Amino acid sequence: MGKPKYLHIKKKSDISDKVDPCPICEKNLYYDEDCSKRIGVIEPNGEIESWKCPACKSEFDLEDNILYIYGSETEGGQAWRLKMQD
């Protein structure tokens, strides 16, 4: 018998990373190749300078630096606090 052929297995280069996790809650924010589930925050001057996670509502700048984490009174804040304790 010869070597088995694995034609159903794609090359690593053919498999794209379709993952865009929130830095806080790790919810996947990937929607499709053109869109994201990230919520853009429009400033009064019309520019988008930050974004929010729709799951935990935490706010980030465009470089994914944390601007605001919801407090412990919210579900997202409690999840962050539990994660930090682990």
GIFENKA-V959078 format. One record per helix or strand of 2 or more residues. SS is the DSSP state (helix for helix, strand for strand). FROM is the first residue (numbers start at 1). LEN is the number of residues. Records with the same first field share a line. If there is no record, write none. Layout:
SS->FROM-LEN  FROM-LEN
This chain:
helix->12-3  75-11
strand->39-4  48-5  59-3  66-3
